[in-house]
């Protein structure tokens, strides 16, 4: 009996449920229960080649899987380019905010606050 293949259909169903819940407004306890069951099902699958189609089709399952493996592989399923772009965008926004604070200028579309604005 191939353990990875016997647990995969269960993981597929749970991933589908989790995706559906993410599009709605689920009860937190129900969401947690499905996520925990999905984590257990994913943990049982030893053949990562069997998991790839599921993880590509379900961002929620991919996030759960990545969290399970984080201690060993970090954010192994996150594209490096997207992570780098997000970091660069955040850094640019922080730099702009710091420059505005240094210059004493109000943010775009906003009013200056504090004693100088009075």
Residue frames as a rotation matrix with the C-alpha (Angstrom) as fourth column:
UNK 1
0.582 0.814 0.000 0.00
0.814 -0.582 0.000 0.00
0.000 0.000 -1.000 0.00
UNK 2
-0.441 -0.698 0.564 1.36
0.694 -0.664 -0.280 3.40
0.570 0.268 0.777 -0.98
UNK 3
-0.170 0.365 -0.915 0.72
0.900 -0.321 -0.295 5.70
-0.401 -0.874 -0.274 1.98
UNK 4
-0.816 -0.199 -0.542 1.22
0.069 -0.966 0.251 8.91
-0.573 0.168 0.802 0.02
UNK 5
-0.863 0.500 -0.076 -1.42
-0.148 -0.106 0.983 8.07
0.484 0.859 0.166 -2.53
UNK 6
-0.285 0.806 -0.519 -3.98
0.808 0.494 0.323 6.85
0.516 -0.327 -0.792 0.01
UNK 7
-0.173 0.192 -0.966 -3.83
0.799 -0.546 -0.252 10.10
-0.576 -0.815 -0.059 1.98
UNK 8
-0.953 -0.304 0.017 -3.78
0.253 -0.759 0.599 12.44
-0.169 0.575 0.800 -1.00
UNK 9
-0.388 0.861 0.329 -7.55
0.479 -0.117 0.870 12.32
0.788 0.495 -0.367 -1.78
UNK 10
0.371 0.480 -0.795 -8.29
0.928 -0.156 0.339 13.26
0.038 -0.863 -0.503 1.85
UNK 11
-0.414 -0.617 -0.670 -5.81
0.590 -0.742 0.319 16.16
-0.694 -0.263 0.670 1.59
UNK 12
-0.883 0.135 0.450 -7.43
0.355 -0.435 0.827 17.27
0.307 0.890 0.336 -1.69
UNK 13
0.095 0.995 -0.041 -10.87
0.714 -0.040 0.699 17.40
0.694 -0.096 -0.714 -0.08
UNK 14
0.338 -0.028 -0.941 -9.57
0.859 -0.399 0.321 19.30
-0.384 -0.916 -0.111 2.93
UNK 15
-0.747 -0.644 -0.164 -7.65
0.489 -0.700 0.521 21.74
-0.450 0.310 0.838 0.70
UNK 16
-0.570 0.632 0.526 -10.84
0.465 -0.279 0.840 22.36
0.678 0.723 -0.135 -1.29
UNK 17
0.434 0.752 -0.497 -12.74
0.834 -0.127 0.536 23.04
0.340 -0.647 -0.682 1.95
UNK 18
-0.026 -0.532 -0.847 -10.05
0.756 -0.565 0.331 25.42
-0.654 -0.631 0.417 3.18
UNK 19
-0.906 -0.269 0.328 -10.04
0.424 -0.603 0.676 27.31
0.016 0.751 0.660 -0.14
UNK 20
-0.127 0.951 0.282 -13.83
0.583 -0.158 0.797 27.64
0.802 0.265 -0.535 0.03
UNK 21
0.469 0.272 -0.840 -13.60
0.879 -0.236 0.415 28.90
-0.086 -0.933 -0.350 3.62
UNK 22
-0.491 -0.752 -0.440 -11.01
0.671 -0.649 0.359 31.51
-0.555 -0.119 0.823 2.66
UNK 23
-0.811 0.254 0.527 -13.43
0.331 -0.544 0.772 32.99
0.482 0.800 0.357 0.14
UNK 24
0.246 0.969 0.041 -16.19
0.388 -0.137 0.912 33.25
0.888 -0.208 -0.409 2.74
UNK 25
-0.165 -0.207 0.964 -16.51
-0.756 -0.601 -0.258 34.17
0.633 -0.772 -0.057 6.39
UNK 26
0.085 0.198 -0.977 -16.02
0.198 0.957 0.211 30.91
0.976 -0.212 0.042 8.30
UNK 27
0.965 0.153 0.213 -16.23
-0.204 -0.077 0.976 30.34
0.165 -0.985 -0.043 12.00
UNK 28
0.215 -0.967 0.135 -12.68
-0.929 -0.245 -0.277 30.58
0.301 -0.066 -0.951 13.40
UNK 29
-0.059 -0.200 0.978 -12.95
-0.674 0.731 0.109 27.24
-0.736 -0.653 -0.177 15.20
UNK 30
0.784 0.405 0.470 -14.17
0.073 0.691 -0.719 25.50
-0.616 0.598 0.512 12.06
UNK 31
0.809 -0.546 -0.217 -11.38
-0.438 -0.315 -0.842 27.03
0.391 0.777 -0.494 9.98
UNK 32
-0.018 -0.851 0.526 -8.77
-0.998 0.044 0.037 26.00
-0.055 -0.524 -0.850 12.56
UNK 33
0.227 0.186 0.956 -10.11
-0.349 0.932 -0.098 22.43
-0.909 -0.312 0.276 12.62
UNK 34
0.975 0.131 0.181 -9.98
0.121 0.369 -0.921 22.09
-0.188 0.920 0.344 8.81
UNK 35
0.557 -0.830 -0.027 -6.48
-0.673 -0.432 -0.600 23.64
0.486 0.353 -0.799 8.70
UNK 36
-0.073 -0.575 0.815 -5.26
-0.901 0.389 0.194 21.25
-0.429 -0.720 -0.546 11.42
UNK 37
0.510 0.326 0.796 -6.74
-0.023 0.930 -0.366 18.24
-0.860 0.169 0.482 9.62
UNK 38
0.975 -0.209 -0.072 -5.18
-0.091 -0.081 -0.993 19.39
0.202 0.975 -0.098 6.36
UNK 39
0.233 -0.939 0.252 -1.82
-0.952 -0.273 -0.140 19.80
0.200 -0.207 -0.958 8.09
UNK 40
0.012 -0.180 0.984 -2.08
-0.562 0.813 0.156 16.25
-0.827 -0.554 -0.092 9.44
UNK 41
0.815 0.341 0.469 -3.02
0.177 0.625 -0.761 14.89
-0.552 0.703 0.448 6.00
UNK 42
0.818 -0.561 -0.125 -0.17
-0.403 -0.405 -0.821 16.76
0.410 0.722 -0.557 4.30
UNK 43
0.098 -0.805 0.585 2.24
-0.980 0.025 0.199 15.52
-0.175 -0.593 -0.786 6.95
UNK 44
0.353 0.122 0.928 1.34
-0.212 0.976 -0.048 11.92
-0.911 -0.180 0.370 6.07
UNK 45
0.996 0.023 0.082 2.29
0.075 0.205 -0.976 12.32
-0.039 0.979 0.202 2.41
UNK 46
0.360 -0.933 0.024 5.92
0.264 0.127 0.956 11.33
-0.895 -0.338 0.292 1.93
UNK 47
-0.271 -0.430 0.861 6.19
0.925 0.133 0.357 11.75
-0.267 0.893 0.361 -1.85
UNK 48
-0.295 0.126 -0.947 6.40
0.117 -0.979 -0.167 15.47
-0.948 -0.160 0.274 -2.59
UNK 49
-0.992 -0.042 -0.120 5.87
-0.115 -0.104 0.988 14.81
-0.053 0.994 0.098 -6.31
UNK 50
-0.447 0.892 -0.076 2.36
0.841 0.447 0.305 13.64
0.306 0.073 -0.949 -5.43
UNK 51
0.024 0.446 -0.895 1.76
0.789 -0.558 -0.257 16.90
-0.614 -0.700 -0.365 -3.55
UNK 52
-0.830 -0.515 -0.215 2.93
0.321 -0.756 0.570 19.35
-0.456 0.404 0.793 -6.21
UNK 53
-0.641 0.633 0.433 -0.33
0.399 -0.207 0.893 19.48
0.655 0.746 -0.120 -8.21
UNK 54
0.321 0.770 -0.551 -2.33
0.891 -0.047 0.452 20.01
0.322 -0.636 -0.701 -5.00
UNK 55
-0.027 -0.419 -0.908 0.00
0.736 -0.623 0.265 22.71
-0.677 -0.661 0.325 -3.71
UNK 56
-0.943 -0.299 0.144 -0.02
0.308 -0.627 0.716 24.52
-0.124 0.720 0.683 -7.06
UNK 57
-0.414 0.869 0.270 -3.82
0.450 -0.063 0.891 24.42
0.791 0.491 -0.365 -7.27
UNK 58
0.647 0.698 -0.307 -4.48
0.563 -0.166 0.810 25.44
0.514 -0.697 -0.500 -3.66
UNK 59
-0.088 -0.690 0.718 -2.71
-0.147 -0.704 -0.695 28.49
0.985 -0.167 -0.040 -2.22
UNK 60
0.503 0.329 0.799 -4.25
-0.817 -0.121 0.564 27.70
0.282 -0.937 0.208 1.19
UNK 61
0.986 -0.166 0.006 -2.82
0.159 0.952 0.261 24.16
-0.049 -0.256 0.965 1.15
UNK 62
0.325 -0.918 0.229 0.53
0.499 -0.039 -0.865 25.51
0.803 0.395 0.446 -0.03
UNK 63
0.057 -0.260 0.964 0.60
-0.601 -0.780 -0.175 27.95
0.797 -0.569 -0.200 2.91
UNK 64
0.816 0.256 0.518 -0.22
-0.572 0.483 0.663 25.18
-0.080 -0.838 0.540 5.38
UNK 65
0.846 -0.532 -0.042 2.46
0.495 0.811 -0.313 22.94
0.201 0.244 0.949 3.83
UNK 66
0.127 -0.825 0.550 5.03
0.148 -0.533 -0.833 25.73
0.981 0.187 0.054 3.92
UNK 67
0.296 0.048 0.954 4.23
-0.838 -0.467 0.283 26.39
0.459 -0.883 -0.098 7.59
UNK 68
0.985 0.062 0.162 4.70
-0.130 0.883 0.450 22.69
-0.116 -0.465 0.878 8.35
UNK 69
0.578 -0.797 0.175 8.14
0.795 0.502 -0.339 22.71
0.183 0.335 0.924 6.71
UNK 70
0.865 -0.181 0.468 9.22
-0.122 -0.980 -0.154 26.21
0.487 0.077 -0.870 7.75
UNK 71
0.750 -0.590 0.300 11.76
-0.403 -0.047 0.914 25.06
-0.525 -0.806 -0.273 10.34
UNK 72
0.199 -0.685 0.701 13.61
0.493 0.688 0.533 23.08
-0.847 0.240 0.475 7.67
UNK 73
-0.251 -0.254 0.934 13.11
0.965 0.015 0.263 25.03
-0.081 0.967 0.241 4.48
UNK 74
-0.788 0.005 -0.616 11.83
0.095 -0.987 -0.129 28.50
-0.608 -0.160 0.777 5.30
UNK 75
0.228 0.880 -0.417 9.44
-0.390 -0.310 -0.867 30.00
-0.892 0.360 0.272 2.78
UNK 76
-0.622 -0.644 0.445 10.37
0.043 0.540 0.841 27.38
-0.782 0.542 -0.308 0.20
UNK 77
-0.188 0.620 0.762 7.21
0.932 0.358 -0.062 27.75
-0.311 0.698 -0.645 -1.90
UNK 78
0.660 0.388 -0.644 7.26
0.244 -0.920 -0.306 31.54
-0.711 0.045 -0.702 -2.10
UNK 79
0.608 -0.448 0.655 8.71
0.723 -0.027 -0.690 32.84
0.327 0.893 0.308 -5.36
UNK 80
-0.154 -0.796 -0.585 11.90
0.910 -0.344 0.229 34.73
-0.384 -0.497 0.778 -4.65
UNK 81
-0.732 -0.135 0.668 11.08
0.514 -0.753 0.411 37.47
0.447 0.644 0.621 -7.15
UNK 82
0.259 0.916 0.305 7.74
0.310 -0.378 0.873 38.25
0.915 -0.132 -0.382 -5.48
UNK 83
0.619 -0.088 -0.781 9.33
0.785 0.021 0.620 38.28
-0.038 -0.996 0.083 -2.03
UNK 84
-0.466 -0.877 -0.116 12.13
0.847 -0.480 0.229 40.55
-0.257 0.009 0.967 -3.19
UNK 85
-0.517 0.349 0.782 9.73
0.388 -0.718 0.578 42.94
0.763 0.602 0.235 -4.93
UNK 86
0.604 0.782 -0.152 7.56
0.455 -0.182 0.871 43.16
0.654 -0.596 -0.466 -1.81
UNK 87
0.321 -0.573 -0.754 10.60
0.882 -0.108 0.458 43.88
-0.344 -0.813 0.471 0.34
UNK 88
-0.709 -0.624 0.327 11.84
0.704 -0.647 0.293 46.58
0.029 0.438 0.899 -2.06
UNK 89
-0.114 0.772 0.626 8.39
0.342 -0.561 0.754 48.20
0.933 0.300 -0.199 -2.19
UNK 90
0.748 0.365 -0.554 8.18
0.613 -0.064 0.787 48.23
0.252 -0.929 -0.272 1.61
UNK 91
-0.103 -0.885 -0.454 11.69
0.917 -0.261 0.301 49.67
-0.385 -0.385 0.839 1.89
UNK 92
-0.694 -0.113 0.712 10.84
0.531 -0.747 0.400 52.45
0.486 0.655 0.578 -0.58
UNK 93
0.344 0.901 0.264 7.66
0.335 -0.380 0.862 53.30
0.877 -0.208 -0.433 1.34
UNK 94
0.612 -0.207 -0.763 9.58
0.777 -0.020 0.629 53.44
-0.145 -0.978 0.149 4.62
UNK 95
-0.500 -0.865 0.044 12.25
0.848 -0.478 0.231 55.66
-0.178 0.153 0.972 3.05
UNK 96
-0.386 0.443 0.809 9.58
0.380 -0.723 0.577 58.06
0.841 0.530 0.111 1.71
UNK 97
0.688 0.698 -0.198 7.87
0.434 -0.177 0.883 58.25
0.581 -0.694 -0.425 5.11
UNK 98
0.286 -0.673 -0.682 11.19
0.883 -0.091 0.461 58.91
-0.372 -0.734 0.568 6.86
UNK 99
-0.684 -0.532 0.499 12.07
0.704 -0.662 0.257 61.64
0.194 0.527 0.827 4.34
UNK 100
0.059 0.799 0.598 8.69
0.287 -0.588 0.756 63.30
0.956 0.127 -0.264 4.88
UNK 101
0.779 0.217 -0.588 9.17
0.605 -0.018 0.796 63.15
0.162 -0.976 -0.145 8.64
UNK 102
-0.163 -0.938 -0.307 12.65
0.926 -0.253 0.280 64.65
-0.340 -0.239 0.910 8.36
UNK 103
-0.769 -0.140 0.623 11.47
0.488 -0.758 0.433 67.45
0.412 0.637 0.651 6.09
UNK 104
-0.783 0.517 -0.344 8.41
0.120 -0.418 -0.901 68.15
-0.610 -0.747 0.265 8.21
UNK 105
-0.737 0.529 -0.420 6.12
-0.628 -0.308 0.714 67.76
0.249 0.791 0.559 5.22
UNK 106
-0.017 0.829 0.559 2.65
-0.709 0.384 -0.591 66.33
-0.705 -0.406 0.582 5.44
UNK 107
-0.605 -0.117 0.787 1.97
0.319 0.871 0.374 63.03
-0.729 0.477 -0.490 3.66
UNK 108
-0.970 0.243 -0.017 0.40
-0.096 -0.319 0.943 63.37
0.224 0.916 0.333 0.22
UNK 109
-0.255 0.966 -0.046 -3.27
0.099 0.074 0.992 64.24
0.962 0.248 -0.114 0.57
UNK 110
0.215 0.321 -0.922 -3.01
0.908 0.282 0.309 64.67
0.360 -0.904 -0.231 4.30
UNK 111
0.746 0.041 0.664 -2.77
-0.158 -0.959 0.237 67.52
0.647 -0.282 -0.709 6.73
UNK 112
-0.446 -0.894 -0.037 0.21
-0.021 0.051 -0.998 68.17
0.895 -0.445 -0.042 8.91
UNK 113
0.674 0.660 -0.331 -0.46
0.307 0.156 0.939 67.37
0.671 -0.735 -0.098 12.53
UNK 114
-0.015 -0.675 -0.737 1.02
0.991 0.087 -0.099 68.43
0.130 -0.733 0.668 15.80
UNK 115
0.166 0.074 -0.983 1.90
0.602 -0.797 0.042 71.87
-0.781 -0.599 -0.177 17.17
UNK 116
-0.793 -0.548 -0.264 3.30
0.130 -0.577 0.806 73.21
-0.595 0.605 0.529 13.88
UNK 117
-0.674 0.592 0.442 -0.05
0.659 0.211 0.722 72.57
0.334 0.778 -0.533 12.12
UNK 118
0.083 0.785 -0.613 -1.95
0.953 -0.242 -0.181 74.87
-0.291 -0.570 -0.769 14.46
